[in-house]
Amino acid sequence: MPLICSMISIIGGGIAGLSTALALQKQNIPCKVYERSPAYKPVGAGIWLAANAMQVFNSFGIQDDIIKAGNELSSFGLMTKEINRISIPDLQIVKDSYGIATVAIHRARLQEVLLKQLDEGVVQLGYKFEALTKTKAGYSVQFTNGKTAESKFVIGADGIHSKLRMQLFPNAQKRYSGQTCWRGISTPSIPEKYARAGYELWGNQIRFGFSPISNLEVYWFAVAKRPENDIEPTEKYKANLKQLFKDFDPFVLDLIENTAASAISRNNIEDLKPINVWHKEGVLLLGDAAHATTPNMGQGGGQAIEDAYYLGQLIKHHNDITKAFADFRSVRHKKVNAIVNQSYTLGKIAHIKRGKRLRNLAFKLAPSKAVTNNMMALYKLAPLDELL
Ligand SMILES: Cc1cc2nc3c(=O)[nH]c(=O)nc-3n(C[C@H](O)[C@H](O)[C@H](O)COP(=O)(O)OP(=O)(O)OC[C@H]3O[C@@H](n4cnc5c(N)ncnc54)[C@H](O)[C@@H]3O)c2cc1C
């Protein structure tokens, strides 16, 4: 027996799924989000929400809630392992133009803000997508809990390992970057000079990033090259990281030391080789399911949030969901694919073996006008008619 009927079933309740549900709700389109997890657990990591993501949240009327739940940064850039400047772009220009720069926030708090906006019953927890079948009226979605949902349209927002994508486009390829990433939330004493900073420190084929996400907590990540099938026992993470980053600025070691060993997570960094189709009849992929990127530009979540925004814009423009799905990729793929490819290359550059001094010098001496222009283009939400 069908569980619930709605206009659109969204598979996956991550950043993309929740933001899309919010965009649809703003257009009064009934939807349901089906998330496999039985509960939203506090994820032990933060996220940087750049000005493009924040402009979308502004259009949803939740920018202030996000700022309140996170930490608006005033300095953001690349540093040496001793925390000396390599390249710090001018965030004030971003703020002057877009009204906001980057906000660093705990992922669980971002989820909370989004969930609070959604109508009761929109998000269904404990629904793991299993398979999709076409029906006369649209689609029947089967879940591993034995339940079924009927809807006219389906959106796949189930992340980089998307089962829905595998069913529709089985040839899509994930790429392992050769790098792995540890993440944690630390509670050190935060020097004033770092209170509103988001920095990534480049060392010898390893890097470390951090930014406070509240007065008491600092989100950090550490990246190193590792074989894809490398095995490291969880209880060794903390000791191994202290050893790996021992010649970085003492604040880095302080951050690792002040993180509960059990709260450090590790994931391989991978992306999705750009695919040239995100949509089939009444089914659309978005977020990481369509275009997962490496985190080197801090834009995967930002692009998922932009997806939600432009889908809402397209539905408003066409007043027709079928047409909106059909146009979606042509509106989004140019920017998204450029980010996926640029981010992949940047990750390689960050871990080069030889020529590090020259590389840092090139970043340091890059004309500030070019750096600013690139940044402004990345954060710009182009009007829909420029993209159609
Ligand atoms: C180390 C790291 C750091 C990052 N830092 C940043 C950053 O600073 N800024 C930024 O913008 N981006 C960042 N990103 C990228 C960002 O996290 C992702 O792009 C973003 O989370 C994508 O959102 P999504 O909803 O598409 O996918 P996901 O976040 O993967 O969410 C998918 C959701 O679908 C659910 N799901 C999966 N399978 C099923 C199923 N079968 N049935 C039902 N539900 C299912 C999952 O449980 C999950 O809730 C980072 C990524 C990494 C790995």
The ligand as an SDF file (V2000), in Angstrom:
LIG
                    3D

 53 58  0  0  0  0  0  0  0  0999 V2000
   36.0550   16.8070    4.1200 C   0  0  0  0  0  0  0  0  0  0  0  0
   34.9610   17.6000    3.4790 C   0  0  0  0  0  0  0  0  0  0  0  0
   34.8530   18.9550    3.7470 C   0  0  0  0  0  0  0  0  0  0  0  0
   33.8750   19.7270    3.1080 C   0  0  0  0  0  0  0  0  0  0  0  0
   33.8030   21.0600    3.3630 N   0  0  0  0  0  0  0  0  0  0  0  0
   32.8770   21.8110    2.7030 C   0  0  0  0  0  0  0  0  0  0  0  0
   32.7880   23.2280    2.9540 C   0  0  0  0  0  0  0  0  0  0  0  0
   33.5030   23.7810    3.8060 O   0  0  0  0  0  0  0  0  0  0  0  0
   31.8650   23.9320    2.2530 N   0  0  0  0  0  0  0  0  0  0  0  0
   31.0180   23.3470    1.3540 C   0  0  0  0  0  0  0  0  0  0  0  0
   30.1810   24.0410    0.7400 O   0  0  0  0  0  0  0  0  0  0  0  0
   31.0870   22.0150    1.1050 N   0  0  0  0  0  0  0  0  0  0  0  0
   31.9870   21.2400    1.7620 C   0  0  0  0  0  0  0  0  0  0  0  0
   32.0390   19.8940    1.5400 N   0  0  0  0  0  0  0  0  0  0  0  0
   31.1010   19.2840    0.5740 C   0  0  0  0  0  0  0  0  0  0  0  0
   29.7410   19.0640    1.1830 C   0  0  0  0  0  0  0  0  0  0  0  0
   29.8410   18.3770    2.4200 O   0  0  0  0  0  0  0  0  0  0  0  0
   28.8680   18.2670    0.2330 C   0  0  0  0  0  0  0  0  0  0  0  0
   28.9670   18.7840   -1.0670 O   0  0  0  0  0  0  0  0  0  0  0  0
   27.4070   18.3240    0.6710 C   0  0  0  0  0  0  0  0  0  0  0  0
   27.2680   17.7150    1.9400 O   0  0  0  0  0  0  0  0  0  0  0  0
   26.5310   17.6440   -0.3550 C   0  0  0  0  0  0  0  0  0  0  0  0
   25.2240   17.5870    0.1300 O   0  0  0  0  0  0  0  0  0  0  0  0
   24.2220   16.4780   -0.4160 P   0  0  0  0  0  0  0  0  0  0  0  0
   22.9700   16.6820    0.3640 O   0  0  0  0  0  0  0  0  0  0  0  0
   24.1890   16.5090   -1.8900 O   0  0  0  0  0  0  0  0  0  0  0  0
   24.8870   15.0900   -0.0380 O   0  0  0  0  0  0  0  0  0  0  0  0
   25.1290   14.4820    1.4040 P   0  0  0  0  0  0  0  0  0  0  0  0
   25.5790   15.5160    2.3560 O   0  0  0  0  0  0  0  0  0  0  0  0
   25.9940   13.2860    1.2020 O   0  0  0  0  0  0  0  0  0  0  0  0
   23.6850   14.0130    1.8570 O   0  0  0  0  0  0  0  0  0  0  0  0
   23.0540   12.8940    1.2800 C   0  0  0  0  0  0  0  0  0  0  0  0
   21.9450   12.4620    2.2150 C   0  0  0  0  0  0  0  0  0  0  0  0
   21.2690   11.3680    1.6210 O   0  0  0  0  0  0  0  0  0  0  0  0
   21.1170   10.3340    2.5470 C   0  0  0  0  0  0  0  0  0  0  0  0
   21.0730    9.0660    1.7930 N   0  0  0  0  0  0  0  0  0  0  0  0
   22.0920    8.4270    1.1760 C   0  0  0  0  0  0  0  0  0  0  0  0
   21.6550    7.2990    0.6030 N   0  0  0  0  0  0  0  0  0  0  0  0
   20.3340    7.2220    0.8620 C   0  0  0  0  0  0  0  0  0  0  0  0
   19.3200    6.2930    0.5310 C   0  0  0  0  0  0  0  0  0  0  0  0
   19.5990    5.1500   -0.1560 N   0  0  0  0  0  0  0  0  0  0  0  0
   18.0520    6.5320    0.9270 N   0  0  0  0  0  0  0  0  0  0  0  0
   17.7460    7.6550    1.6420 C   0  0  0  0  0  0  0  0  0  0  0  0
   18.6710    8.5750    2.0130 N   0  0  0  0  0  0  0  0  0  0  0  0
   19.9490    8.3680    1.6180 C   0  0  0  0  0  0  0  0  0  0  0  0
   22.3330   10.4470    3.4560 C   0  0  0  0  0  0  0  0  0  0  0  0
   22.1040    9.8410    4.7060 O   0  0  0  0  0  0  0  0  0  0  0  0
   22.4750   11.9570    3.5530 C   0  0  0  0  0  0  0  0  0  0  0  0
   21.6960   12.5080    4.5840 O   0  0  0  0  0  0  0  0  0  0  0  0
   32.9880   19.1060    2.1920 C   0  0  0  0  0  0  0  0  0  0  0  0
   33.0780   17.7390    1.9450 C   0  0  0  0  0  0  0  0  0  0  0  0
   34.0550   16.9890    2.5850 C   0  0  0  0  0  0  0  0  0  0  0  0
   34.1350   15.5040    2.2940 C   0  0  0  0  0  0  0  0  0  0  0  0
  1  2  1  0
  2  3  1  0
  2 52  2  0
  3  4  2  0
  4  5  1  0
  4 50  1  0
  5  6  2  0
  6  7  1  0
  6 13  1  0
  7  8  2  0
  7  9  1  0
  9 10  1  0
 10 11  2  0
 10 12  1  0
 12 13  2  0
 13 14  1  0
 14 15  1  0
 14 50  1  0
 15 16  1  0
 16 17  1  0
 16 18  1  0
 18 19  1  0
 18 20  1  0
 20 21  1  0
 20 22  1  0
 22 23  1  0
 23 24  1  0
 24 25  2  0
 24 26  1  0
 24 27  1  0
 27 28  1  0
 28 29  2  0
 28 30  1  0
 28 31  1  0
 31 32  1  0
 32 33  1  0
 33 34  1  0
 33 48  1  0
 34 35  1  0
 35 36  1  0
 35 46  1  0
 36 37  1  0
 36 45  1  0
 37 38  2  0
 38 39  1  0
 39 40  1  0
 39 45  2  0
 40 41  1  0
 40 42  2  0
 42 43  1  0
 43 44  2  0
 44 45  1  0
 46 47  1  0
 46 48  1  0
 48 49  1  0
 50 51  2  0
 51 52  1  0
 52 53  1  0
M  END
$$$$
